[in-house]
């Protein structure tokens, strides 16, 4: 089934209604993985015609996606990448980790954007950024689609490098599954346990009695303060 190509309609709307000139599209990859970082790309594209075939990275074959990412890196006005590590995800939770990665991506841009387009319906970025959320923005919005492709290829390459080079990672199939659930990944986890690149607060450990003791339970800031005898900043 053919897909409608993304357009600049959202970017044009933001320019017309807010006066913003520099607009960054943001997309993430790795949210549902068991291992590896969550990676965010912020892409500034202007209003030029994008390379042919641009759409949501998940709808593009791996070979074409790799070629397209290289084209996009030369075509975009600017792009920045940011990661939140598995340890940061375990400590902060996914929403806060996404914000951390997004801020890192935005700060990697050479110029601060006037506005940001986020894929999805939830604004995990918030103040002080001027944010417009767009459901399926990675299919409909040029800057978000560009960010989705660059982020996906960058993270896939990172996970393949972990399988090839990182100690203890060869058996998990990261080059094929990118850290997401798969039969190979599950079998390796059950036999060998998680690596330093796995998210230890994830529910997959609940189904693995041999390794369940490694699961990390994130403690809220309020609970941590009470546990340490703090008063959470309240005046009594």
Order of alpha helices (4+ residues) and beta strands (2+ residues): alpha-beta-beta-alpha-beta-alpha-alpha-beta-beta-alpha-alpha-alpha-alpha-alpha
